[in-house]
Amino acid sequence: MEKFKEFDLRIIILGVIIFVLILILVFVVFTKKELKLIYPKGGEKFEAGKTVTILWKAKKIGKVDIYLISEGKGERMMIAEGVSGGKFDWEISFWQQPRDDYKIEILEHTENIEKYYDQSKIFKIVGPTIGFCEELSIPQEWHFVPSDYPNLKRVFITRKLYSGNLGGLDGADQICQKEAEAMGLEGKFKALLGDENLSAKERLNLEGIFVEIGAEQIPGETSPYLLYWKHFKKFIEKRAGDQKENYLKAYQFLDRAFNVYLEEIERKKEKKYCYRLLGKSFDDFFEKITTHSKEYLKWFFGESFEKDLEKGVWIGRVFPETKKECVQIPSYGTEVKFSFTTSCQNWTTSEKEVKGILKECYDYQGRKWPVSSVGGISILPTEKGFSIDFGSPCEESLALICIEQ
C-alpha cells in the first residue's frame, strides 16, 4: 500500500513539473519579441520628392527608429526616431541623391545594447519629376533658381580633401576643374583661394548669383507633335472607313520614322535645371557662411552643402585687405600657435615646422607673437557655426570651394 502511495506521489510531482514547463514554454512563446519590416521589401523604385509609407509588424516592441542606408557609400541616416503603430510616411527629400543601393532598416528604440532589427533588400531612388522651380521653392521654403536665369555662378565643394600642398593657385584650380569634369559639368571652374600676393577676389570673376550644383533636370513637357501624331491615329480609326486597315498600316510604318525624328529634337533641346540659391552675390554668400548658425545654413543652403562645409575648406586671403601674417592655429591645451603665413607658403609647402624663414609675426593689434607653425586661412566648423578666425596646419586635409568662371 505504501508503495502505491509513493508511486502516486511521484506521478503528482512529475505532473506538476510538466505543467510548470508547459507554462514556461507558453510564456516564452507568447512574450518573445518580434520585429519584421513589411514595406519596402526591396527592388522598388522611388522618386525623390514623393512620400513612401514604411510598414512593419512588431510584437512586444513599442517604438522603432528608422534608417536609410546607402550600401555603396557606407552611410546610415536616421529618418524617424521613436515612432510606433507599424506605419510611417517617409517624405523623400527632393535632393536625395539618386542611387540604386539604398536599404531601409528598422531598429528597436531602446537603450539596451541588444536590439531587434530588420532590413529591406536594396531599392532605387531616382531624381524628382518637377515642372518648374517654384514647385520646389514653395513647399520646401527654400529658394530655387532656373538654370536659364541670367548671370548664375555655379558652386560646389570638392568631394576629396587636400593638404595645403596644393601646387599653388594653378594647382588648386586644376583640382576644381578635374572634379567638375568628373561630375559631368561643362564650363571652367576655379578655387576660391588667395595667397600672399593675390587675394581670391582679385583673381576670380565673382560677379553673379551664387547657386549650388546638385540640381535636378526639369523634365520637358510632352511634345505637342507627339500628341498630334497620337491623335491622328485615333482620327484614322474613327474616320477612315473602308480604308482604315490600309491607313493604319501606313501609320505604323511611319510611326518608327516619326519617333526617330522626335528623339533627334529632344537631343537638341536645352536641358534645364533648378539650382538652390546660395547668395544673391558673392558677398552675400560669404557673409552667410561666416556669420550665420549651422541651423540657418541647413535651412537656407540645405543639409548637403552645410555638411560639406563641415569638412573645413582652405581659402587663404579672400579679400585684398585680409591680413598676411599671424594666423592663429588651433592647438590643444593652453599653448597658442601662430603661423607665419596665411596660405601655406603660397600653397606649395609640405613642411610641418618653420625652418628659419620667419621667427615672429604681428597680429592686427600690433602684438608680436613667436611663430611655431606653417598654416593657411580656412573656414572651420565651430560648435554653432563656421569661423575664418583661425588657420589650419598645412599638413591637414581640407576641401576647396569651386566657383564657375
VEXROKE-803487 format. One record per residue: x, y, z of N, C-alpha, C in turn. Coordinates in steps of 0.2 Angstrom, whole numbers, padded with zeros to 4 digits, always signed. Each point is the difference from the previous one (the first is absolute). Layout:
! VEXROKE-803487
XYZXYZXYZ ...
//
This chain:
! VEXROKE-803487
+0004-0006+0000-0004+0006+0000+0004+0006+0000 +0006+0000+0004+0004+0006+0001+0004+0001-0007 +0001-0006-0004+0003+0001-0006-0004+0004-0005 -0007-0002+0000-0004+0003-0004-0001+0008+0001 +0000+0001+0007+0000+0008+0001+0006+0003-0002 +0006-0003+0001+0006+0003-0002+0000+0001-0008 -0003-0005-0003+0000+0000-0008-0005+0006-0002 -0006+0001+0004-0004+0005-0002+0003+0007+0001 +0004+0001+0006+0003+0006+0001+0005+0002-0005 +0004-0005-0003+0004+0001-0005-0003+0002-0007 -0006-0003-0001-0004+0002-0006-0002+0008+0001 -0003+0001+0006-0002+0007+0001+0006+0005-0001 +0006-0001+0003+0005+0004-0001+0002+0001-0007 +0001-0006-0004+0001+0000-0007-0005+0005-0004 -0006-0001+0002-0005+0004-0003+0000+0007+0001 +0002+0002+0006+0001+0007+0002+0006+0003-0004 +0005-0004+0000+0006+0002-0004-0001+0001-0007 -0004-0004-0003-0002+0000-0007-0004+0006-0001 -0005+0001+0004-0004+0006+0000+0004+0007+0000 +0004+0000+0005+0005+0006+0000+0004+0001-0006 +0002-0005-0003+0004+0001-0006-0004+0002-0006 -0006-0002+0000-0005+0002-0005-0002+0007+0001 -0001+0003+0006-0001+0007+0001+0006+0004-0002 +0006-0002+0002+0006+0003-0002+0001+0001-0008 -0002-0006-0003+0001+0000-0008-0005+0005-0003 -0007+0000+0003-0005+0004-0002+0002+0007+0001 +0003+0002+0006+0002+0007+0001+0006+0002-0005 +0005-0004-0001+0005+0001-0005-0003+0002-0007 -0004-0005-0002-0003+0001-0007-0004+0006-0001 -0004+0002+0005-0005+0005+0000+0003+0007+0002 +0006+0000+0003+0003+0006+0002+0007+0002-0004 +0001-0005-0005+0006+0001-0004-0001+0007-0005 +0005+0004+0000+0000+0006-0004+0001-0002-0007 -0004+0004-0005+0001-0001-0007+0000+0006-0003 +0004+0001-0005+0000+0006-0004+0001-0001-0008 -0005+0001-0004+0001-0002-0007-0002+0006-0004 +0004+0002-0005-0001+0005-0005-0004-0002-0006 -0006+0003-0001-0005-0003-0005+0001+0004-0007 +0001+0007+0001+0001+0004-0006+0005+0006+0001 +0005+0001-0004+0001-0003-0006+0004-0007+0001 -0001-0004-0005+0003-0007+0000+0006+0000-0004 +0001+0004-0005+0006+0000-0004-0002-0001-0007 +0004+0004-0005-0001-0001-0007-0005+0006-0002 -0002+0004+0005-0005+0006-0002+0004+0005-0003 -0003+0005-0004+0003+0006-0002-0004+0006+0002 +0003+0004+0004-0004+0006+0003+0003+0006-0003 -0004+0005+0000+0002+0007-0003+0001+0005+0006 +0005+0003-0001+0002+0006+0005-0006+0005+0000 -0002+0002+0006-0005+0005+0000-0007-0003+0002 +0000-0007-0001-0007-0003+0001+0000-0003+0008 -0006-0003+0002+0000-0003+0006-0001-0007+0000 +0003-0004+0004+0000-0007+0000-0002-0002+0007 -0005-0005+0000-0002-0002+0007+0003-0006+0002 +0004+0000+0005+0004-0005+0003-0004-0004+0005 -0001-0007-0001-0004-0004+0004+0004-0006+0003 -0002-0001+0006+0004-0005+0004-0005-0004+0005 +0002-0006+0002-0004-0003+0006+0004-0001+0006 -0002+0002+0006+0004-0001+0006-0004-0004+0005 +0003-0004+0004-0003-0003+0005+0005+0001+0007 -0004+0003+0005+0004+0001+0006+0005+0006-0001 -0001+0004-0005+0005+0005-0002-0004+0006-0001 +0001+0005+0004-0005+0006+0000+0002+0005-0006 +0006+0003+0000+0003+0005-0004+0006-0003-0004 +0001+0003-0006+0005-0002-0005+0004+0007-0002 +0006-0001-0002+0004+0005-0004+0000-0002-0007 +0000+0004-0005+0000-0002-0007+0006+0004-0003 +0004-0004-0004+0006+0002-0003+0000-0001-0008 +0003+0005-0003+0001-0001-0007+0008-0002-0001 +0001-0005-0003+0007-0003-0001+0002+0000-0007 +0006+0003-0002+0003+0000-0006+0006-0005+0000 -0001-0006-0003+0005-0005+0001+0007+0002-0004 -0001+0003-0005+0006+0002-0004+0004+0005+0003 -0003+0005+0003+0003+0005+0004+0002-0001+0007 -0003-0005+0003+0001-0002+0007-0003+0005+0004 -0005+0003-0002-0004+0005+0004-0006-0002+0003 -0002+0002+0006-0006-0002+0004-0003+0007+0002 -0006+0001-0002-0003+0007+0002-0007-0002+0003 -0001+0003+0006-0007-0001+0004-0005+0004-0004 -0006-0003-0001-0005+0004-0003-0006+0000+0005 +0000-0004+0005-0006+0000+0005+0003-0003+0007 -0002+0003+0005+0002-0002+0007-0006-0001+0004 +0000-0006+0004-0005-0001+0005-0007+0000-0003 -0001-0003-0006-0007+0000-0003-0003-0007+0002 -0007+0000+0000-0003-0006+0001-0006-0001-0005 -0004-0005+0001-0006-0001-0004+0001-0004-0006 +0006-0002-0001+0001-0004-0006-0001+0003-0007 +0000+0007+0000+0000+0004-0006+0003+0006+0001 +0004+0003-0005+0003+0006+0000+0000+0003-0007 -0002+0006-0001+0000+0003-0007+0007+0004-0001 +0004-0003-0004+0007+0003-0001+0000+0004-0006 +0001+0007+0001+0000+0005-0006+0007+0000-0002 +0002-0003-0006+0007+0000-0003+0002+0007-0002 +0005+0002+0002+0003+0007-0001+0000+0001-0008 -0002+0006-0002+0001+0001-0007+0007-0001-0003 +0005+0001+0005+0007+0000-0002+0004-0006+0003 -0004-0005+0001+0003-0007+0002+0003-0002-0006 +0007-0002+0001+0004-0002-0006-0003-0006-0003 -0001+0000-0007-0002-0006-0003+0005-0005+0000 -0002-0006+0002+0004-0006+0001-0004-0006+0000 +0004-0006-0002-0004-0006+0000+0003-0005+0005 +0002+0002+0006+0003-0004+0005-0003+0002+0007 -0006+0002+0000-0003+0002+0006-0004-0006+0004 +0000+0001+0007-0004-0005+0004-0003+0004+0005 -0006-0003+0003-0003+0003+0006+0001-0005+0005 +0002+0003+0006+0001-0005+0006-0005+0003+0006 -0003-0005+0003-0004+0002+0006+0004-0003+0006 +0000+0004+0005+0004-0002+0006-0004+0001+0006 +0000-0004+0005-0004+0000+0006+0003+0007+0004 -0005+0004+0002+0002+0006+0003+0001-0001+0008 +0006-0002+0002+0001-0001+0007+0008+0001+0001 +0001+0001+0007+0007+0001+0002+0004-0006+0001 -0003-0006-0001+0003-0006+0001+0005-0001-0006 +0006-0003+0002+0005-0002-0005-0003-0004-0005 -0003-0006+0002-0003-0004-0005-0007+0003-0003 -0001+0001-0006-0006+0002-0003-0002-0004-0006 -0007-0001+0000-0003-0003-0006+0000+0004-0006 +0001-0002-0006+0000+0004-0006-0002-0004-0006 -0001+0003-0005-0001-0003-0007+0001+0005-0005 +0002-0003-0006+0002+0004-0006-0004-0002-0006 -0001+0005-0004-0002-0002-0007+0006-0002-0004 -0002-0003-0006+0005-0001-0005+0001+0007-0004 +0005+0000-0005+0002+0006-0003-0006+0003-0004 -0001+0006+0000-0004+0004-0005+0003+0006-0003 -0004+0003-0004+0003+0006-0004-0004+0006+0001 +0004+0006+0001-0003+0006+0000+0002+0004-0006 -0005+0003-0004+0002+0004-0006-0002+0007+0001 +0003+0004-0005-0001+0007+0001-0008+0002+0000 -0001+0006+0003-0007+0003+0000-0003+0002-0007 -0006-0001-0001-0004+0003-0006-0003+0006+0002 +0003+0006-0003-0003+0007+0002-0001+0003-0006 -0005+0005+0000-0002+0004-0006+0004+0006+0000 +0001+0004+0006+0003+0006+0000+0003+0001+0007 +0005+0005+0001+0003+0000+0006-0004+0003+0006 -0006+0003-0002-0004+0002+0005-0003-0006+0004 -0001-0005-0003-0003-0006+0003+0005-0003+0006 +0006+0002-0001+0005-0002+0005+0000+0006+0006 +0000+0006-0003+0001+0005+0005-0005+0001+0005 -0006-0001-0002-0006+0002+0005-0001-0006+0005 +0000-0006-0001-0001-0005+0005+0006-0001+0004 +0006+0001-0002+0006-0001+0004+0002+0006+0003 -0003+0006-0001+0002+0006+0003+0008+0002-0002 +0002-0003-0005+0007+0002-0003-0001+0004-0006 +0006+0003-0002+0000+0004-0006+0003-0004-0006 -0003-0001-0005+0002-0003-0006+0000+0005-0006 +0005-0001-0005+0001+0004-0005+0000-0004-0007 -0003+0001-0005+0000-0004-0006+0007+0001-0003 +0003-0005-0004+0006+0001-0003+0001+0005-0005 -0006+0002-0003+0001+0005-0006-0001+0007+0003 +0000+0001+0007+0001+0006+0003+0006+0003-0002 +0001+0007-0002+0006+0003-0002+0005+0001+0006 +0006-0001-0002+0006+0002+0005+0000-0005+0006 +0000-0006-0001+0000-0005+0006+0008-0002+0001 +0002-0001+0006+0006-0003+0001-0001-0006+0004 +0002-0006-0003-0001-0006+0003+0006-0002+0005 -0002-0003+0005+0005-0001+0006-0001-0007+0002 +0006-0003+0002+0000-0006+0003+0006-0001+0005 +0000-0004+0005+0005-0002+0004+0003-0006-0002 +0007-0001+0000+0003-0006-0003-0002-0006+0005 -0001-0005-0004-0001-0007+0004+0006-0002+0004 +0006+0001-0003+0006-0002+0003+0003+0005+0004 +0005-0002+0005+0003+0005+0004+0007+0000-0002 +0003+0006+0001+0007+0001-0002+0004+0004+0005 +0007-0002+0000+0004+0004+0005+0001+0007-0003 +0004+0004+0004+0002+0006-0002+0005+0000-0006 +0003-0005-0002+0004-0001-0005-0004-0001-0007 -0003+0006-0002-0005+0000-0005+0004+0000-0007 +0006+0002+0000+0003+0001-0007-0001+0008-0002 -0001+0004+0005-0001+0007-0002-0007+0001-0002 -0002+0006-0002-0007+0002-0001-0002-0004-0007 +0005+0000-0004-0002-0004-0007-0001-0007+0002 +0003-0003+0005-0001-0007+0002-0007-0001+0003 -0002+0005+0004-0007+0000+0003-0005+0000-0005 +0001+0005-0005-0005+0000-0006+0000-0006-0004 +0005-0003-0001+0000-0007-0003-0004-0005+0003 +0001+0000+0007-0004-0005+0004-0008+0001-0001 -0002+0007+0000-0007+0001-0001-0002-0002-0007 +0004+0002-0005-0002-0002-0006-0001-0008-0001 +0005-0003+0003+0000-0007-0001-0006-0003+0004 -0002+0002+0006-0006-0002+0003-0007+0002-0004 +0001+0006-0003-0006+0002-0004-0002-0005-0006 +0006-0002-0003-0001-0004-0006-0002-0007+0002 +0002-0002+0006-0002-0007+0003-0007+0000+0001 -0003+0006+0002-0007+0001+0001-0004+0001-0006 +0003+0000-0006-0003+0001-0006-0002+0007-0001 +0003+0005+0003-0001+0007-0001+0004+0003-0006 -0004+0004-0004+0004+0004-0005+0002+0007+0003 +0004+0003-0003+0002+0007+0002+0007+0000+0004 +0002+0005+0002+0007+0001+0003-0001+0002+0008 +0003-0004+0004-0001+0001+0007+0007+0002+0004 +0000+0004+0004+0006+0002+0004-0001+0000+0008 +0005-0001+0004+0000+0000+0007-0001+0006+0003 -0004+0001+0005-0001+0006+0004+0006+0000+0005 +0006+0003-0003+0006-0001+0004+0004+0006-0002 +0004+0003+0005+0004+0006-0001+0007-0002+0003 +0005+0004-0002+0007-0001+0004+0002+0006+0002 +0007+0000+0002+0003+0006+0003+0000+0006-0005 +0000-0001-0006+0001+0005-0005-0007+0002-0004 -0005-0005+0000-0006+0002-0004-0006-0004+0004 -0004+0005+0001-0006-0003+0004-0005-0003-0005 -0005-0004+0003-0004-0004-0004-0005+0005-0004 -0002+0005+0003-0004+0005-0003+0003+0004-0006 +0007+0000+0001+0003+0004-0006+0001-0005-0006 +0001-0006+0001+0002-0005-0005-0006-0003-0003 -0006+0000+0003-0006-0004-0003-0005+0005-0002 -0004-0003-0005-0006+0004-0002-0006-0002+0005 -0002+0004+0005-0005-0002+0005-0006+0004-0001 -0001+0003-0006-0006+0004-0001-0006-0005-0002 -0006+0000+0003-0005-0004-0002-0004-0003+0006 -0005-0004-0001-0004-0003+0005+0003-0007+0001 +0001-0001+0007+0003-0007+0002-0005-0005+0001 +0001-0006-0004-0005-0005+0001+0004-0007+0001 -0003-0005+0003+0004-0006+0002-0001-0005-0006 +0005-0003-0002-0001-0006-0005-0002-0006+0004 -0005-0004-0002-0003-0005+0003-0007+0000-0002 -0001+0003-0006-0007+0002-0003-0003-0006-0003 -0006+0000-0001-0004-0006-0004-0002+0003-0006 +0000-0004-0005-0003+0002-0007-0007+0001+0000 -0003+0005-0002-0007+0001-0001-0002-0004-0006 -0004-0005+0001-0003-0003-0006-0004+0004-0005 +0002+0000-0006-0004+0004-0005-0007-0003-0001 -0004+0005-0002-0007-0002-0001-0001-0005-0006 -0005-0004+0000-0002-0004-0006+0000+0004-0006 +0004-0002-0005+0000+0003-0006-0007+0001-0003 -0002+0006-0003-0007+0000-0003+0000-0004-0006 +0006-0001-0004+0000-0003-0006-0002-0008+0002 +0002-0002+0005-0001-0007+0002-0008-0001+0002 -0003+0005+0003-0007+0000+0002-0004+0001-0007 +0002+0004-0005-0003+0000-0006+0000-0007-0004 +0006-0003+0000+0001-0006-0003-0005-0006+0003 +0000+0000+0007-0004-0005+0003-0008+0001-0002 -0001+0007+0000-0007+0002-0001-0002-0002-0007 +0005+0001-0005-0002-0002-0007-0001-0007-0001 +0003-0005+0004-0002-0007+0000-0007-0001+0002 -0002+0003+0005-0007+0000+0002-0005+0002-0005 +0002+0006-0004-0004+0002-0005-0001-0005-0006 +0006-0003-0001-0001-0006-0005-0004-0005+0002 +0000-0002+0006-0004-0006+0002-0008+0002+0000 -0001+0006+0001-0007+0003+0000-0003+0002-0007 +0005+0002-0004-0003+0004-0006+0002-0004-0007 +0005-0004+0000+0003-0003-0006-0005-0005-0004 -0005-0002+0004-0005-0004-0004+0003-0007-0003 -0001-0001-0006+0002-0006-0003+0008-0001-0001 +0003+0006+0000+0007+0001-0001+0004-0001+0007 -0004-0001+0005+0003+0000+0007+0006-0004+0001 +0000-0006-0003+0005-0005+0001+0007+0002-0004 -0001+0003-0006+0005+0002-0004+0004+0006+0004 -0005+0005+0002+0003+0006+0003+0004-0002+0007 -0003-0005+0003+0004-0002+0007+0007-0003-0002 +0000-0004-0005+0006-0003-0002+0005+0005-0002 -0002+0005-0004+0004+0006-0001+0003+0004+0006 -0005+0001+0004+0001+0003+0007+0006-0003+0004 -0001-0007+0000+0005-0004+0004+0007+0000-0003 +0000+0001-0007+0006+0000-0004+0004+0007+0002 -0004+0005-0001+0002+0007+0002+0002+0001+0007 -0003-0003+0004+0000+0001+0008+0008-0001+0002 +0003-0005-0003+0007-0001+0002+0004+0006-0002 +0000+0002-0006+0003+0006-0003-0001+0006+0004 -0007+0001+0002-0002+0006+0004+0003+0000+0007 +0001-0006+0003+0003+0000+0007+0007+0001-0001 +0004-0002-0005+0007+0002-0001+0001+0008+0000 -0005+0003-0004+0000+0007-0001-0001+0003+0007 -0005-0002+0004-0001+0003+0006+0006-0001+0005 +0004-0005+0000+0006-0001+0004+0005+0005-0002 +0001+0001-0007+0005+0005-0002-0002+0007+0003 -0006+0002+0000-0002+0006+0003+0001+0001+0007 -0001-0006+0004+0001+0000+0007+0008+0001+0001 +0004-0003-0004+0007+0000+0001+0003+0007+0000 -0004+0004-0005+0002+0007-0001-0002+0005+0005 -0006-0002+0004-0003+0004+0004+0005+0002+0006 +0000+0006+0002+0004+0002+0006-0002-0003+0006 +0004-0003+0004-0002-0003+0007-0001+0006+0005 -0005-0001+0004-0001+0005+0005+0000-0003+0007 +0003+0004+0004+0001-0002+0007-0003+0005+0005 -0001-0002+0006-0002+0004+0006+0006+0000+0005 +0003+0006+0001+0006+0001+0005-0002+0003+0006 +0002-0003+0006-0001+0003+0006+0004+0007+0001 -0003+0005+0002+0003+0006+0001+0005+0000+0006 +0006+0002-0001+0005+0001+0005+0001+0007+0003 -0001+0005-0005+0001+0007+0001-0002+0004-0006 -0003+0006+0001-0001+0005-0005+0006+0003-0003 +0006-0001+0004+0007+0003-0003+0005-0004+0004 +0006+0001-0002+0005-0004+0004+0001+0003+0007 -0001+0006+0001+0000+0003+0007-0005-0003+0004 -0006-0001-0003-0006-0002+0004+0001-0008+0002 +0003-0004-0005+0002-0007+0001+0005+0000+0006 +0005+0004-0001+0006-0001+0005-0003+0002+0007 -0004+0005+0000-0002+0003+0007-0005-0005+0003 -0004-0004-0004-0004-0005+0003+0004-0006+0003 +0006-0002-0003+0004-0005+0003+0003+0002+0006 +0003+0006+0000+0004+0002+0006-0003+0003+0006 -0007+0002-0001-0003+0003+0006-0007-0003+0002 -0002-0005-0004-0007-0003+0002+0002-0007+0003 -0005-0002+0004+0000-0007+0004+0000-0005-0005 +0002-0006+0002-0001-0006-0004-0007-0002-0001 -0005+0001+0005-0007-0001-0001-0003+0004-0006 +0002+0007+0000-0002+0004-0006+0003-0002-0006 +0006-0002-0001+0003-0003-0006-0003-0006-0002 -0002-0005+0004-0003-0006-0002-0007+0002-0003 -0003+0005+0003-0007+0002-0003+0001+0004-0007 +0005+0004+0000+0000+0004-0006+0004-0004-0006 +0006-0002+0002+0004-0004-0005-0002-0007-0001 -0003-0003+0005-0002-0007+0000+0005-0004+0003 -0001-0006+0003+0004-0004+0004+0007-0002-0004 -0001-0001-0006+0006-0003-0004+0005+0005+0000 -0001+0006-0002+0005+0005+0000+0003+0002+0007 -0004+0000+0005+0002+0002+0006+0005-0006+0003 -0002-0006-0002+0004-0006+0002+0007+0000-0003 +0000+0002-0007+0006+0001-0003+0005+0005+0003 -0003+0006+0003+0004+0005+0003+0003-0003+0007 -0004-0005+0003+0003-0002+0006+0007-0004-0001 +0001-0001-0006+0007-0003-0001+0006+0005+0001 -0002+0006+0000+0005+0006+0000+0002+0001-0007 +0002+0006-0002+0002+0002-0007+0006+0005+0001 +0005-0001-0005+0005+0005+0000-0003+0006-0004 +0002+0006+0002-0001+0006-0004+0005+0005-0001 +0005+0000+0005+0005+0005+0000-0002+0007+0000 +0003+0005-0003-0002+0007+0000-0006+0001-0005 -0006+0001+0002-0006+0001-0004+0000+0007-0003 +0001+0005+0005-0001+0007-0002+0007+0003+0000 +0001+0005-0004+0007+0004+0000+0002+0002+0007 -0005+0002+0004+0002+0003+0007+0001-0006+0005 -0001-0006-0002+0002-0006+0005+0007+0000+0002 +0001-0001+0007+0006+0000+0003+0005-0005-0004 +0006+0001+0000+0005-0004-0003+0004-0004+0006 +0000+0002+0006+0004-0003+0005-0004-0002+0006 +0003-0004+0004-0002-0001+0007-0007-0003+0000 -0001-0006-0003-0006-0004+0000+0001-0005+0005 -0005+0000+0005+0000-0004+0006-0002-0007-0003 +0004-0005+0003-0002-0007-0002-0003-0004+0006 -0006-0003+0000-0002-0003+0006+0004-0005+0002 +0001-0001+0007+0004-0005+0003-0003-0002+0007 +0003-0006+0002-0003-0002+0006+0004+0003+0006 -0004+0000+0006+0003+0003+0006+0000+0008+0000 +0004+0002+0004+0000+0008+0000+0005+0003-0005 +0004-0004-0003+0005+0002-0005-0004+0004-0006 +0003+0005-0002-0003+0004-0006+0005+0000-0006 -0002-0003-0005+0005+0000-0006-0002+0005-0005 +0005+0003-0003-0001+0004-0006+0004-0002-0006 -0003+0001-0006+0003-0001-0006+0003+0006-0003 +0006+0000-0004+0003+0006-0003-0003+0001-0006 -0005-0004-0003-0003+0002-0006-0008-0002+0000 -0003+0003-0004-0008-0001-0001-0001-0005-0005 +0005-0002-0004-0002-0005-0006+0006-0005-0001 +0002-0003+0006+0004-0006-0001+0006+0001-0005 +0004+0006+0001+0005+0001-0004-0002+0000-0007 -0006+0004-0001-0003+0001-0007-0002-0007-0003 -0002-0004+0005-0004-0007-0002+0005-0005-0003 +0006+0001+0001+0005-0005-0003+0004-0004+0005 -0001+0001+0007+0005-0003+0005-0003-0006+0002 +0004-0005+0003-0002-0005+0003+0003-0001+0007 +0004+0006+0002+0003+0000+0006-0004+0001+0006 +0001-0004+0005-0004+0001+0006+0003+0005+0005 +0007+0001+0000+0003+0005+0004+0003+0006-0004 +0000+0005+0004+0004+0006-0003+0007-0001+0001 +0004+0001-0006+0007-0001+0000+0004+0007-0002 +0000+0004+0005+0004+0006+0000-0003+0005-0005 -0006-0001-0003-0003+0005-0005-0002+0006+0004 -0004-0001+0005-0002+0006+0004-0001-0002+0007 +0002+0003+0005+0000-0001+0007-0006+0003+0004 -0003+0005-0003-0005+0004+0004-0004+0003-0005 -0006+0002+0002-0005+0003-0004-0004+0005+0004 -0004+0004-0003-0004+0005+0004-0008-0001-0002 -0004+0001+0006-0007-0001-0002-0003+0007-0001 -0007+0000-0001-0003+0006-0003+0001+0006+0006 +0001-0002+0006+0001+0005+0005+0008+0003+0001 +0004-0003-0004+0007+0001+0000+0004-0004+0005 -0003-0005+0003+0003-0004+0005+0005-0005-0003 +0006-0001+0002+0005-0004-0003-0001-0007+0003 +0000-0005-0004-0001-0007+0002+0005-0005-0003 +0003-0005+0004+0005-0004-0003-0004-0005-0005 +0003-0002-0006-0002-0004-0005+0002-0007+0002 -0005-0005-0001+0001-0007+0002-0003-0004-0005 -0003+0002-0005-0004-0004-0005+0000+0003-0007 -0002-0004-0005-0001+0002-0006-0007-0002-0002 -0004+0005-0002-0007-0001-0001-0003+0004-0005 -0007+0000-0001-0003+0004-0005-0007+0001+0003 -0003+0006-0002-0007+0002+0002-0005-0005-0002 -0005-0002+0004-0005-0005-0002-0006+0002+0003 -0006-0003-0003-0006+0000+0003-0001-0006+0004 -0001+0000+0007+0000-0005+0004-0007-0001+0004 -0002-0006+0001-0006+0000+0004+0001+0001+0008 -0005+0004+0003+0000+0001+0007-0006-0004+0003 -0001+0001+0006-0006-0003+0003-0006+0002-0003 -0001+0006-0002-0007+0003-0002+0001+0002-0007 +0006+0001-0003+0000+0003-0007+0007-0001-0003 +0002+0005-0004+0007-0001-0003+0004+0006+0001 +0006+0000+0000+0005+0005+0002+0005+0001-0005 +0003+0006-0001+0006+0001-0005+0005+0003+0005 -0001+0000+0006+0005+0003+0005+0006-0004+0001 +0000-0006-0002+0006-0004+0001+0002-0003-0007 +0007-0002+0001+0002-0004-0006+0001-0007+0002 +0002-0004-0005+0002-0007+0001+0007-0002-0002 +0003-0004+0004+0007-0003-0002+0000-0002-0007 +0005+0001-0004+0000-0002-0007-0001-0007-0001 +0002-0004+0005+0000-0008-0002-0007-0002+0001 -0005+0004+0003-0007-0002+0000-0003-0001-0007 -0005-0004+0000-0004-0001-0006-0007+0003+0000 -0001+0005-0004-0006+0004-0001-0003+0000-0007 -0006+0002-0001-0003+0001-0006+0001+0006-0004 -0002+0001-0006+0000+0007-0003-0007+0002-0003 -0001+0006+0000-0006+0003-0003+0001+0001-0007 -0003-0003-0005+0001+0002-0007-0006+0004-0003 +0002+0005-0004-0004+0005-0002+0000+0000-0008 -0005+0000-0003+0000+0000-0008+0002+0007-0002 +0004+0000-0005+0003+0007-0003-0003+0002-0006 
//
